[in-house]
Amino acid sequence: MADKIKAKAGKKANKARFFGLSKLWPFLTVYKKMFLSMIVCVILVGIFNTIMPLFQRYAFDHFIAEETLGGIVPFVLLYVLCLLLTMVLDFIASYNCCKLEMYVLRDMRRAAFNHLQTLSVSYFNTNSVGKIHARVMSDTSNISSIISWDVYQGGWNLTYILSAVVIMLVLNPLLALCVIVIIPLVAVVSCYFQRKLTVLNRRVREINSEITGGFNEGITGVETAKTLAVEDKLDRSFFDSTDRMRRQATRLGHHRSLFYTIIAFASSVALALVLWYGGVLTMDAVIELGTLTVFMTYAQGIMSPVQWSVDAIADMITVKVNAERLSTLLETKSDVSDTPEVVEKYGDTFHPKRENWEPLYGDVEFRDVTFKYPDGEEYVLEHFNLKVPQGTNVAIVGETGAGKSTLVNLVCRFFEPTEGRVLIDGRDARERSVQWLHSHIGYVLQTPHLFSGTVRENLLYGKEDATQEELDAAVKSVNADRIIARLENGYDSRVGEGGNTLSTGEKQLLSFARAILADPAIFVLDEATSSIDTLTERLIQDAIEKLMKGRTSFIIAHRLSTIRSADIILVVENGKIVERGKHDELLHARGRYYNLYIKQFREEKVKSI
């Protein structure tokens, strides 16, 4: 469903640029029957609600004025039938409206989340989590609510207003003007206050976001606040934010109260005009008493629909921004994508054709590669060449922030070379799918991440059909079995959001086990042992050396003592490779690597004293 909607959104993208709301049609057309059913039922409900006062007119003019009950039974039956029809139609409209809101909300979030999975790492580097979260959650919620309930309410209001105006004009045009003349004034006042209330609402939301952020920082940073003794400063800041919230919310309440008071006054004015002029017409026998009661009902009931109609129009204008932001996300192209020919053969991210996937052996070659990051200005690599035969252990070292991850990002196709090619098993990596490549890479990050769920579920991300024996072997190989042994429910213990029930070191060990379970041809360790104690690191190093035999590996190293046996060491400085060679060769050269090694050796010696 998400793919279908995203495809429709793409086809209508250019046409939609002229009016942001038209970008919502691809999501609605999927449920056009439900949408049309809701609209038709709402219109019928509005018509029935408008003609109900005519029953009141007939009762006054026939039963009361003529003091007779003749025809009371068919009158009551028809009245009850109209009420029942109104109730049934209103139920159908409300039910379809609710379904439409939930279905469209689901589809938009699916489409957005689905598309996010296809975007490259650079998108997430340049867009904050909060911004992305707002697109997927807040914007979609606003859109779905407005195109369902606002359309529902707007359809009823417009139907009621138009039907009431037509009926009044048919009954008595002059008396109708007493009500109609007030409608433009109410509309103008509503527009004025709507702009004011929108501005004030925006300010309140902004301050509320600030308060939420301050509250979150105060809780998550409580240890830092206490160690710095800045509780009073945080308290003053939070007090200022909440006080500004109080002032803006009070202003918003004042304007809203004034607005509703004016609407109520307008309704009273319309009713007064109807009573005055209608009373004169009734005394002159121009109209009957029943007709006057109809005008009184419309005079009291028509102002709120006018107000709500203006509000609905304002909401539709506001949701244009939400629609454009969501559409911008859905139309964002990934910096790394497969060609149509590759997709045809190997499948895409969500529909892989694994039967066509060749095995990956692990030969990697950088051939005349030039690269700069999409948001960068300087070249990180220029005409870089490097051959990494299958089973080679490549270590990448350098100071913090030197750009050690660049080569790994290119090998994993998180980014594409600006010029040149990265060859995997002798073929350009772009000739096969990203999913094929990623399925053969075991990546362990410096900051480990576990998904919400159980230990077993997290490990199975490495290999979905792994047996219990394979799970046991993987965790034992990195000494993670001791973690599982102490957990109350073992493999079925829940790890919490992001694995927050475990320590960083424990999460890292499970990340290692997950990567090993995948049995990858290429291993990437991004300072993966920096969060593990020295003793555990030694145990893991022994396991890694055994597991990496015959596999290509790229190790971004924090502790240089762990990469002495690497086949090749690349030294990175200011985003560029300045030295390459084996451990002994680089020490003998007394260059950058030598200085890094001596510096770290001295630091570790000082710590051990």
N, C-alpha and C positions, 0 to 999 in steps of 0.2 A: 504493500500500500504506500509506504513512504517513498519508494522508488518511483512509483507511478505519479504521485503528487509532485515530487521534485522535478520529474521530466516535464510535466505540464507547466510548472512554474517557470522552467527555463524557456519553453517555447513562447510564453506570453510575456517574457521579461521586458522586451523592447517596447511593446505596446503599453505596458503597465507604467512606464516611466512618466507618462503624462499625468497620471493620477494614481497615487500610492495605493488607494483602496482596491483598485482593479487587480492588484497583485494577490488579493485574497480569493479571487474567483476560482483558481485551480483547486483550492481546498473545499470550496462550496459545491462545485459542480459534481464532485463525487457523490454528494448527498442532495442532489437537486430535487429529487422527489420528496424527501423529508422537508427540505427548505420550502418548496412550493406548497406542500400540505400545511405547513405551519402558517404561511402567509395567507392562504385561502381561508383557513379556519379563523385566524385572527381578524381578518376583514369581515367575515360573517358574524363573529362575536361582536365586533364594533357596530355593525348594522343592527343586530338584534338589541344591543344595549341602547341604541339611539331610538328605536321604535317602541321601546317599552313605555315611555311616557305617553304614547298615543293610546295605550290601553287605559291609562289614567284619565285621559281626555274623554274617551268614550264612556267610562264609568261615571264621570261627573255629569256629562251632557245627557246621558241616556237614563241611567239608573237613579241618580240623585235628583237631577233637575226635573225629570218627568215622574219621579216617585213611583217607579215600577221595577219589578224584578224579571220582567219578560226577557227571555234570552240569556239569563244569568248563567245557566249550565254550559251552553256552548262557549260563552265568553270565558268562563273559568277554565274550561278544558283547553281552549286555545291559548290562554295565558300560561297555564301550567306547561303546555307543550312547548311554548317558546322558551320558558325558563329551562326546561329539560334539555332542549336543543342547545341553548346557550351554554349550559353546564358541560354537555358532552363535547361541543366544539372547543370550549375553553380548555377542557382536559386534554383533548387531542393536540391542541396548539401548544400548551405548556409542556406536554410530554415530548413532542417533537423538538421543541425549543431546547429542552434539557438534554436530549440525546444529541442534538446538533452541536451544542456547546461542548459536550464531553468528547464526541467523535472528532470534531475539528481540532480541539485542544490536543487530543491524543495524536492525531495525524501530523499536526504542526511540530509537536515536540519530537515525534519519531523522525520526521523529515530533517529537522535541525540536528538532532543527535546523530542520525545516520550520516548526514553530510559532514559533521565534525570529524567522524572517524576516517573520512577520506582525505582530510586536509593534512598538509605536511607540518613538521615540527615548527617551522618558521612562523606559522599562523599563531600558534600558542605562545611563541616567544614574544610576539608583538601585540597580543591582546590579553588583557588581564582575565583572570578567572571570574571576577565579579562582572565584567562586561559580557562575557560569554554566557554566564549564568542568567543575567538579566534578559538576554535575547531568547534563551531557551525556555525560561520559566515565566518571568514577568510579562514580556511582550506577548507571548503566545496566550497567556491567561487573559490579558486585556482584550486582545483581538477576538478570541473565541466568545468572551462575554458580550462584547458589543455587537458582533454579527449575529448573535442569537437573541439575547434578552433585549437589547436596545432596538433591534429590528422588530421583535415581538411587540414591545411597548410602543414603538413609533408607528407600527402598522395600525394598532388599535387606536392610538390618539388621532392620527390623521383621518382614519375612517370615521371616528366619532365626530370630529370637528366638521368635516365636509358633509356628512349625513345630517347633522344637526342644523347646519346653515341652510342646506337645501330644504329641509322640512319647515324651518322657520320662514324662509322666503315664500314657500308655497302657502303656508297658513296665513301669514300677514307680513308683507314686505316692510311696511313702515315700522311695525313693532320689532321685526327682526333686526333693523338697523340699530335699535337701542342696545342690542347685544353685540352685533358685528362690529360696531364702531369701537368697542373696547378691545377687541382682539388684537389689532395692530399695536395699540399702546402696550398691551401686556407682552407682545412679542419683542418690542423695542426694549422695554425694561428688562425682560429676560435675557436678551443678548448682552446688555450692559453688565448686568450682574454676573452672567456666565463668564465673561472675560475676567471680571474681578475675582470671582471665586476660583477660576482656573489658576490665576497667578498665585493666589494665597494658598491653594491646595498644593501647588508645586513647591512653594517655600516650606510648607509644613512637611512634605515628603522628604525634602532635602535635609531639613534639620533632623527629622526622624532617622534618616540614614546615618547622619553624623552621630546621633545619640547611640544608635545600635553599634556603630563602629567603636565609639568610645567605651561602651559597656563591654564589648567583646575584648578590646585591648586591656581593659581593667581586669578582666577575669583571666585571660590567657597569659597576660604579662604580670600576674600578681607577684611572682617571685622576684622579678626584676624590679618592680615598683618598691617592694619591701627592702631589697638590698640597697637601692639608691635612696631610700627614705623620701619618696616623692608622692606619698599617698595624698598629702594635702593639695599638691598641684593638680593631680588627677581629679580630686574631688571638686576643686574650683572649676576646672574645665567642664566637668560633667554638670555641675550646677549651672554654669553659664548656658550650656546647650539646652538643658531642660527649661531654663527660664525663658530663653528665646522661643522655645517651642510653645510655652504657655502663652506668650504674648501674641505670636502668630496665630495660634489656634483660637485664641479669644477673638482676634480680629475676624478670623474666618467665621466664627460663630455669630458675631455681630452682623456681618454682611448677610449671612444665610438667613438669620432671623428677620432682618429688614426686608429681604427679598420675599420671603414667604408672607410677611405681613402685608406687603404691597399687593401681592397676588390675591390675598384674601380680601383686601380693600377693593380691588378692582372687581372681584366677584360680587361684593356687596353693592358696589355702584351699579353694576349691570342689573342686579336684582332690583335695586331701588328704581331704576329707570323703567324696568318692565312693570313693576307694581304701579308706578305712577301713570305711565302712558297706557298700560294694559288695563288698569282700573278704569281710566276714562273711556277707553274703547268698549269695555264690558258694560259700563253704565249706559253708554250710547247704543248698546245692542249691536255694535259692529262685530264683536267677537263674543263667543260664549265663554263661560267660566272654565270649562275644561281646557280650552285653548290657552287661556291665561296660565293655567297650572303647568302646561307643557313648556311655555316660555320661561316660567320661573325655574323649572327643573334644568333647562338648558343654560340659563343665565348662571346658575350656581355650579353646574358641572363642566362647563366648557373651558374655564380658565386653566384648570390644572392640566388638561391635555395640551393646551397651547404652551404652557411652561415646560412640560415634559418633552414636547416636540422640539423646542429650542435646545433643551439639554441633550437630546438624542443627536441632533445635528452637530452640536459642539463636540460630543463624544466621537462622532464619526470623523470629524476633522482631526481630533486628537489622535485617534487610532491610526491615522495615516502615517504618523511618525513611527508607531510600532510596526506597521506593515512594511514600511521601507527598510527599517533596521533588520527585520526578519528576512526580508527578501534579499538584502545585501549579503547576509550570512549565507543564504541558500545559493546565491550566485557567485560566491567567492570561489575562485579556481585554485586548486592545489598547486604549489610549486613543484611537487613531485607527483607525476601521474603516468599511467600506462597508456600507450598508444592503442587505438581501436584494434589494430592487428594483434597486439599482445593480449588484450582483453578477450578477443575472439578465441584465442588458443588456450590461454591459461586461466581465464575467468577474472572476476574482480574481487574486491575485498570481501563481499558478502556472498558471492556465488563462485567460489574457486572451482576450477576444473582440475582437481588433483590427479585425475587419470592421465593428464598430459604433462604433469610436472616431472622434469628430469631430476635425477639425484644431484646433489651439490657436494663436490669433493673438497673445496676450500682453497683453490688457487686464486689469489687476488693480485691484480696488477693495476697500478696507477700509471697511465700512459699519457704523458704531456698534459697533466691536469693543472688547470688554472682555476682558482675558485675565490669568490668573495661572497659573504653572506648577503641575502636579499636586502636586509636593512643596513648593510655596511657600505663603506666607501672605498676601503683599501682592500687590495688583494691579499688573501691569507696564504694561498699557494700560487706559485707562478711556474708553469712548465715543469711540474713535479713528476718524477718518475720513480717507481719503486715496484719491485717484483717480490711477492710473498708466496712462495710455493706452499703447497698443501702441508700442513703439520708444522709450519713455522710459528715461532713464538715471538711476537713483536711487542716491545715495551715502549711506551710513550711517556716521557718525563718532562718536567719543567716546573717553574714557579706557579703559584696559584694565579689563575687568570691569564696564563700564557697562551691558551688556545689549544690545549692538548686534545680536546674532543673532536677537532675538525676532521682528522683522518677517519675516525670511527663513524662520524656522521655521514661521510661519503660512502664508506663501505656498506653501511646499513641503509643507504639511500634515504636518509632523513633529509638530505639535500642533494641536488644534482650539481655536477661540475659546471662551472661557468664556461669552460672550454676543456677539451680533452675528453678522455674516457676512463671509466673504472671498469675493468674486466673481471668477471667472475667465471672461473673455469674456462678462460680464453674467449669469452663472449661478453660484449657490452652488457652491463647490468640492465640497461634499458630495453634489451631484447627479450627479457623475461619479466614476469610480474613482480611487483613489490611484495605481494603476499607470499609468493614462492620464496623469495629471498629471506624475508623475516621469519618464515617457518623453519629455516635452517640456521638461525642465529640464536645463541643463548646470551642474553644481555643481563648483567647484574650491575645495578646502579649504585653510586655512592650512598644516595639516600634511598633506602629500600622502601618499597610500597607493597602493601598487601591489600587485597580487596575485602570488603565487608563480607563476612561469611565464616566458614570453618577452615581449619588448617587443611583438611582434605580437599575442599573446593579450591583453595588457593594453589595447592600443589598440582591439581589436575589441570590448571591452566597451562602447565607445561606439556602435559599429554593427557588428553581427555579420557582415553581408554586404558590408562595405566592400571595394572593389577596391584593388589596389596603387596605382593612380593617386590614389585618394582618401586613402589612408594617406600617400603622399608629400606631397600638398598640405597635409594637416592638420599634419604635423610641420614642414614648411617654413614654414608661416604663423606659427609661434611660435619659429622658429629651433631646433627640436629635432632637425633633420636632422644637425646637427654632432655631436650625441650618438651617434646611430645610426651615423654614418660612422666613429667611432673605436672602436666595439664590434667585437669579433673576428668575430661572426656576424651583425652587423647587426640586422635585425628579429627574427631567431631567437635572439638572445642572451638567456640567462636572467638575470632581475633579482634572484633570490634572495628569501628570505622578507621580505615587506614592501618589497621593492625595495632591500634593504640593500647591494647591490653598486654602487648609484649614490649620488651625493651628493643632498642635499636639494633643491638647485636643479635638478638634472637630473630628479629625480622630479617636481618641480613642472611643468617644461616638458612632460613626457610626459602629466601630468594635464591640462594645458591642451589638448594635442593630442587627447586622448581626448574631452574635452568638446566641442571644436570638431567632431570627426568625427561626433558625434551630431546636429549641425545643430539645436540646440534653439531653441524660440521664446522661452524665458526663460533668461537667464544669471544665475548667482549666483556671485560671487567673494568668498569669505570671507577677506579679508586675504591673497589668493592670491599677491601679489608680495612679501610680506614676507621670504621666504626666498631671494630672487633678488637678485643683485648689481644695482647701479644701471644699468649699461650694458645688461644683459639686460632689465631692467625697462622701459627706454625702448623697446627693440625690440618687446617684447610689447605695450606700451601702444599703439604704432602699429598693430600687428596687430589688437588688440582693438577699437580705434576703428573700423576698417574692418569687422570681423566683426559688430559690434553694431549697425550701422546697420539700422534696421527691426526690431530685436529689443528686447524689454524686458529690462532688466538691473538687478540689485541688487548694488551693490558695497560690501562692508564694508571701509572703507579704513583703512590704517595710515599711509601717507604721504599727507598732505593735498594735496601738490602734484600728485598724480595724478588728482584729481577736480575740478579747476577747471572743466572743461567739462560737468560733470554737470547734468542738467536740473533736479534738485532734490536738495538736501542736507538730510538729517535728522540733527540733533545729539541724541545720547542721553546722558542722565546719570541715574545711579541707576535704570536700567531704564526710564526714561520719556523721551519725546521732548520736548525743551525748546525747540528751535528748528527752523525749516524755511525753506528758500529757496535761491536761487542763491548761488554763491561770492561775487560782488561784493556782493550784498545783505546777506549775513551779515557780511562784513567791515565794511561800512558801518555795520551795527547795533552793532558793537563789543560783542558779547555773548560767549556761551560759545565759539562757533566762532572768533571773532576771537582769544580768549585761547589756544585750542588751536593755531591757525595760527601765531601769534607765538612761542609756546613752542617749537614744533617747528622753526620757521625758525631760531631762535637756536641750538637744539641741533645742527642740521645745519651751521650756520656754524662753531660751535666745533669740530666733528669735522673740518671741512675745513681748519682752520688747522694 
